[in-house]
Structure formats: structure tokens, C-alpha cells
């Protein structure tokens, strides 16, 4: 990326996948999100220790933020209130508060991290702390001025779109550069499908992949695990979004409804364009008519 792009307002998105249970008690051990029982996890998220990847997504995003000298960089944790047992707390809020707890713990006393706390996550925390101290960024400033949440997204398309509008709310202008921190197997849907659907220039998007990591798998079993992830991604996302760019048809729309038990409605006025009551019959025509070169971040707006 050239220097002009690096000076653009920079949005760092963490698409969230679950909710940290801040009230979970585990035999007196501190709740730092490093144990699966400290999350509201779906069964399929257990094999790969997905909860540890969630923490790494958040910390890699924050590390990327504090390394960026731009004062227009913003981390957005994106995800709605998707779990009935969790109550009215969003995925984005739970990541936000867990990251705050972890970084605050690193500042107060690193020796208080339990022995079973993952070394690679502890290293990320130390790296973040070192840069924050070097640049005189306080924990309070980090979490009140440089990080926020987006609390309405119900799928990956909305993670991208809604985070752009949340960025506009928070810093006063739309991002022209995006970094997404998430699972590697989801990169194609963001870059090849979602970015295209909203006319965001792919050349201005960086994707940082951090994948789940099953424990004690040999190379054969690990390959089979990741191959299955790729297959599920194709069946459950790539194939569907390829024929339904905006999630307006039954399959994707139904998924969103099941993820919205608290009947949340987003407050981003400008996204009404994408929220038609009826399914979009032809996504290509819809794009050419209403989206292409008409969005505030479209290529023709680059100066």
C-alpha cells in the first residue's frame, strides 16, 4: 500500500463469533477468557479452541492499532446480542470488555496471570503494553478513544458494512483503509464477495488471518480439520453469498433472524438501502443501479 493510503482513516474490524461470559466462575481462578467454560460457545467451536482464537483476534487488532501512528485509526469489535443465555450483551461488547480486562491485568501485574494462560496470548499482551508505554497511551485512552463496538451485525456482510458506518459515527468520517482480523478461511468472503457488494476498493483492505488451533493433532488430522473448515465455509457462506450478495433471500435472512433473539434493530440510517422487505431479484442490477460508484468510499471518491 502506498503512503497516501496509509494516511487515510483506518478502520480495524474484528468480526465477533461468540460472547465472553464475564460472570463465569471457575474454581476461584481469574476469568480471563482463556477457558472454554468462560464463553457461550457452540459445540462446533470447541474442537479448535476457537475461544483462544477470539482473544487473539482482539489482541492482534489492538496491536495493529497501537503500531499505527495515524490518529484516525479505530478498532471496532462487531457483533450483536446473539445468545439468549448471555442476556442483553453483544458479542462486540463482550470482546471489548475482555480485552480491557486482559490489558489492564498486563499493566497491573503480569505475574497474576494463571499458569495455564497461553504463552502466545501473554506475548501479545506484553507487545501491546510495550508499545503503549513507548507512545504514552493509557489503558483508559485506548478503550475510550481508539476502540469501540458495533452492536447490531448479524453476519459477516453486516460486520463489514455496519463497522464502516460505526466508524463514521465515532471519528466523523468513513474509513478509506480497512484491516480485518479474523479466521483465514473467511478471507475470501470478505474480499471477493462483501467488499465487492458494497463497492469498497479491495486494494485498500488488509486481512490478518488467525485460525483455530486444535490441540495434539498430528499433521494428517490437522489437515483434515482445516479441509473440513474450508468445505463448510464454501457450503454455508461462499456458495450462499455468491448468489445472494446482500443476504436478502431466505437462507441467509433466516440465519440472521435466528441470531437476533432480542429483536435488535440497527440505527444506521444510511444502510436502509440494503434492508428491503423483499428479496433482491438481481444483485448485479441492484449493484449497478444503486451501489457502484455511489457509496462514500467508492473508487471515484478517491482523490
C-alpha positions as CSV (number, residue, x, y, z in Angstrom):
1,X,0.0,0.0,0.0
2,X,1.3,3.5,-0.8
3,X,1.8,6.3,1.7
4,X,-1.4,8.1,0.6
5,X,-3.4,5.0,1.6
6,X,-1.7,4.7,5.0
7,X,-2.7,8.3,5.8
8,X,-6.4,7.5,5.2
9,X,-8.8,7.0,8.0
10,X,-8.1,3.4,9.1
11,X,-10.8,1.0,10.3
12,X,-9.7,-2.2,12.0
13,X,-12.6,-4.7,12.2
14,X,-12.8,-7.7,14.5
15,X,-15.8,-9.8,13.4
16,X,-17.0,-11.4,16.6
17,X,-18.1,-15.0,16.9
18,X,-19.3,-15.6,20.4
19,X,-19.8,-13.9,23.8
20,X,-17.4,-14.0,26.7
21,X,-19.2,-14.8,30.0
22,X,-17.8,-12.3,32.4
23,X,-19.8,-13.8,35.3
24,X,-18.4,-17.4,34.9
25,X,-16.7,-18.7,37.9
26,X,-14.0,-21.5,37.6
27,X,-12.8,-22.8,40.9
28,X,-11.6,-19.4,42.0
29,X,-9.4,-18.9,39.0
30,X,-9.5,-15.4,37.3
31,X,-11.9,-15.2,34.4
32,X,-9.6,-14.1,31.6
33,X,-11.5,-15.8,28.8
34,X,-8.8,-18.5,28.3
35,X,-11.0,-21.4,29.3
36,X,-13.9,-22.6,27.1
37,X,-16.3,-22.6,30.1
38,X,-15.8,-18.8,30.3
39,X,-17.6,-18.4,26.9
40,X,-21.0,-19.1,25.5
41,X,-19.6,-21.5,22.8
42,X,-21.5,-23.5,20.3
43,X,-20.4,-27.2,20.1
44,X,-18.6,-26.7,16.8
45,X,-16.4,-24.1,18.4
46,X,-14.8,-26.5,21.0
47,X,-12.6,-28.7,18.8
48,X,-10.4,-25.9,17.6
49,X,-10.2,-24.0,20.8
50,X,-12.0,-21.2,19.0
51,X,-12.2,-19.0,22.1
52,X,-8.4,-18.6,22.1
53,X,-8.6,-17.5,18.5
54,X,-11.2,-14.9,19.5
55,X,-8.8,-13.5,22.1
56,X,-6.0,-13.4,19.5
57,X,-8.3,-11.7,17.0
58,X,-8.9,-8.9,19.5
59,X,-5.3,-8.5,20.6
60,X,-3.9,-8.6,17.1
61,X,-6.3,-5.9,16.2
62,X,-5.2,-3.8,19.1
63,X,-1.5,-4.5,18.4
64,X,-2.1,-3.3,14.8
65,X,-3.8,-0.2,16.2
66,X,-1.0,0.9,18.6
67,X,1.6,0.3,15.9
68,X,-0.2,2.6,13.5
69,X,0.9,6.2,14.0
70,X,-2.3,7.6,12.4
71,X,-4.6,9.4,14.8
72,X,-7.5,8.3,12.6
73,X,-7.2,4.6,13.4
74,X,-10.1,2.8,15.1
75,X,-10.7,-0.7,16.3
76,X,-14.3,-1.9,16.1
77,X,-15.5,-5.1,17.7
78,X,-18.6,-6.0,15.6
79,X,-21.4,-8.4,16.7
80,X,-24.9,-8.2,18.0
81,X,-26.7,-9.7,21.0
82,X,-26.9,-13.3,19.7
83,X,-27.1,-15.5,22.7
84,X,-30.2,-15.8,24.9
85,X,-28.2,-17.3,27.9
86,X,-25.9,-14.3,27.8
87,X,-28.7,-11.8,28.1
88,X,-28.6,-8.3,26.5
89,X,-24.8,-8.1,26.0
90,X,-23.5,-8.0,22.5
91,X,-20.6,-10.1,21.1
92,X,-18.8,-6.8,20.4
93,X,-19.2,-5.6,23.9
94,X,-18.0,-8.8,25.4
95,X,-14.8,-8.8,23.3
96,X,-14.3,-5.1,24.2
97,X,-14.6,-5.7,28.0
98,X,-12.4,-8.9,27.9
99,X,-9.7,-7.0,26.0
100,X,-9.9,-4.2,28.6
101,X,-9.6,-6.7,31.4
102,X,-6.6,-8.5,29.8
103,X,-4.6,-5.4,29.0
104,X,-5.4,-3.8,32.4
105,X,-4.1,-7.1,34.0
106,X,-1.0,-6.9,32.0
107,X,-0.4,-3.3,33.2
108,X,-1.1,-4.1,36.8
109,X,0.8,-7.3,37.4
110,X,1.8,-9.9,34.7
111,X,2.7,-12.4,37.4
112,X,-1.0,-12.7,38.3
113,X,-1.8,-14.5,35.0
114,X,-2.5,-18.2,35.8
115,X,-0.1,-20.9,34.9
116,X,-2.4,-22.3,32.3
117,X,-2.7,-18.9,30.5
118,X,-1.4,-19.4,26.9
119,X,2.1,-18.1,26.3
120,X,1.4,-16.8,22.8
121,X,-1.5,-14.6,24.2
122,X,0.7,-13.4,27.0
123,X,3.3,-12.4,24.5
124,X,0.7,-10.4,22.5
125,X,-0.2,-8.6,25.7
126,X,3.4,-7.8,26.5
127,X,4.0,-6.4,23.0
128,X,0.9,-4.2,23.2
129,X,1.9,-2.9,26.7
130,X,5.4,-2.1,25.5
131,X,4.2,0.0,22.5
132,X,1.6,1.7,24.6
133,X,4.2,2.7,27.2
134,X,6.5,3.9,24.4
135,X,3.8,6.1,22.9
136,X,2.3,7.1,26.3
137,X,-1.1,5.6,25.5
138,X,-3.0,4.9,28.7
139,X,-5.4,1.9,29.0
140,X,-8.2,4.4,29.6
141,X,-7.4,6.4,26.4
142,X,-7.0,3.2,24.4
143,X,-10.5,1.9,25.3
144,X,-12.4,5.2,25.3
145,X,-10.8,7.0,22.3
146,X,-9.3,4.3,20.0
147,X,-11.6,1.3,20.4
148,X,-15.4,1.0,20.2
149,X,-18.1,-1.6,19.5
150,X,-20.6,-2.2,16.7
151,X,-23.6,-3.9,18.3
152,X,-26.0,-4.8,15.5
153,X,-24.2,-7.0,12.9
154,X,-25.7,-10.5,12.5
155,X,-23.5,-11.9,9.8
156,X,-20.1,-11.1,8.1
157,X,-21.6,-8.8,5.4
158,X,-23.1,-6.7,8.2
159,X,-19.8,-6.9,10.1
160,X,-18.1,-5.0,7.2
161,X,-20.9,-2.7,6.3
162,X,-22.1,-1.7,9.8
163,X,-18.5,-1.2,11.0
164,X,-18.0,1.4,8.3
165,X,-21.0,3.3,9.5
166,X,-19.9,2.9,13.1
167,X,-16.6,4.4,12.2
168,X,-18.3,7.4,10.6
169,X,-20.3,7.9,13.8
170,X,-17.2,7.6,16.0
171,X,-14.5,9.6,14.1
172,X,-16.7,11.7,11.9
173,X,-15.7,10.2,8.5
174,X,-15.7,7.0,6.6
175,X,-12.7,4.7,6.6
176,X,-10.7,4.6,3.4
177,X,-8.5,1.8,4.6
178,X,-9.6,-1.3,6.3
179,X,-7.9,-4.1,8.2
180,X,-9.9,-7.2,9.1
181,X,-8.6,-9.6,11.8
182,X,-10.4,-13.0,11.6
183,X,-10.3,-16.6,10.6
184,X,-8.3,-17.3,7.5
185,X,-10.9,-19.4,5.9
186,X,-13.3,-16.4,5.9
187,X,-11.0,-14.1,4.0
188,X,-12.5,-14.9,0.5
189,X,-16.0,-14.0,1.5
190,X,-14.9,-10.6,2.8
191,X,-12.5,-9.7,0.0
192,X,-14.2,-11.4,-3.0
193,X,-17.8,-11.0,-2.1
194,X,-18.6,-8.5,0.7
195,X,-16.2,-5.7,-0.3
196,X,-17.3,-6.0,-3.9
197,X,-21.0,-5.9,-3.0
198,X,-20.6,-2.5,-1.2
199,X,-18.0,-1.2,-3.7
200,X,-15.2,-0.9,-1.2
201,X,-11.8,-1.0,-3.0
202,X,-10.2,-4.3,-2.2
203,X,-6.8,-2.8,-2.7
204,X,-7.4,-0.8,0.5
205,X,-8.2,-3.9,2.6
206,X,-5.7,-5.9,4.6
207,X,-6.7,-9.2,6.1
208,X,-4.9,-10.7,9.1
209,X,-5.7,-14.4,9.5
210,X,-5.6,-16.1,12.9
211,X,-7.1,-19.6,12.7
212,X,-8.4,-22.0,15.3
213,X,-5.8,-24.5,16.6
214,X,-6.9,-27.9,17.8
215,X,-4.5,-29.4,20.4
216,X,-2.4,-32.5,20.0
217,X,-3.4,-33.2,16.4
218,X,-0.9,-34.8,14.0
219,X,-0.4,-33.3,10.6
220,X,-2.9,-35.7,8.9
221,X,-5.6,-35.0,11.4
222,X,-4.9,-31.2,11.3
223,X,-5.1,-31.2,7.5
224,X,-8.4,-33.0,7.6
225,X,-9.7,-30.4,10.2
226,X,-8.8,-27.4,8.1
227,X,-10.0,-29.1,4.9
228,X,-13.4,-29.5,6.6
229,X,-13.4,-25.9,7.7
230,X,-12.9,-24.9,4.0
231,X,-15.6,-27.2,2.9
232,X,-18.1,-25.8,5.5
233,X,-17.1,-22.3,4.6
234,X,-18.0,-23.0,0.9
235,X,-21.3,-24.7,1.7
236,X,-22.5,-22.3,4.4
237,X,-21.2,-19.0,3.3
238,X,-19.3,-18.7,-0.1
239,X,-22.0,-20.5,-2.1
240,X,-24.8,-18.6,-0.4
241,X,-23.3,-15.1,-0.6
242,X,-22.2,-15.7,-4.2
243,X,-25.9,-15.9,-5.2
244,X,-27.2,-13.5,-2.5
245,X,-24.8,-10.7,-2.2
246,X,-26.8,-8.8,0.4
247,X,-28.4,-11.6,2.4
248,X,-31.9,-10.7,1.3
249,X,-33.1,-14.2,0.3
250,X,-34.5,-16.9,2.6
251,X,-31.4,-18.9,3.6
252,X,-29.2,-16.1,4.8
253,X,-32.1,-13.9,6.0
254,X,-33.3,-16.8,8.2
255,X,-29.9,-17.2,9.7
256,X,-29.9,-13.6,10.7
257,X,-33.3,-13.9,12.3
258,X,-32.1,-16.9,14.5
259,X,-29.2,-14.8,15.6
260,X,-31.4,-11.9,16.8
261,X,-33.3,-13.2,19.8
262,X,-33.6,-9.8,21.4
263,X,-35.1,-8.2,18.2
264,X,-32.3,-5.6,17.8
265,X,-32.7,-3.0,15.0
266,X,-29.6,-1.1,13.8
267,X,-29.6,2.7,14.0
268,X,-27.5,3.3,10.9
269,X,-29.8,5.4,8.7
270,X,-27.7,5.1,5.6
271,X,-27.9,1.3,5.5
272,X,-31.6,1.3,4.7
273,X,-30.6,0.9,1.1
274,X,-29.6,-2.7,1.9
275,X,-32.7,-3.5,4.0
276,X,-35.5,-4.1,1.6
277,X,-38.5,-6.1,2.7
278,X,-38.5,-8.2,-0.4
279,X,-35.5,-10.2,-1.7
280,X,-33.4,-8.5,-4.3
281,X,-34.1,-10.3,-7.6
282,X,-30.9,-9.5,-9.4
283,X,-27.9,-8.5,-7.3
284,X,-25.8,-7.4,-10.3
285,X,-28.5,-5.0,-11.4
286,X,-29.0,-3.7,-7.9
287,X,-25.3,-3.1,-7.6
288,X,-25.0,-1.3,-10.9
289,X,-28.1,0.8,-10.2
290,X,-27.6,1.8,-6.5
291,X,-24.1,0.9,-5.3
292,X,-21.4,1.2,-8.0
293,X,-19.5,4.5,-7.7
294,X,-22.3,5.8,-5.4
295,X,-21.0,4.9,-2.0
296,X,-19.0,7.4,0.0
297,X,-16.0,5.1,-0.1
298,X,-16.3,4.1,-3.8
299,X,-13.3,4.4,-6.1
300,X,-14.5,7.6,-7.8
301,X,-14.3,9.4,-4.5
302,X,-10.6,8.7,-4.1
303,X,-8.8,12.0,-4.6
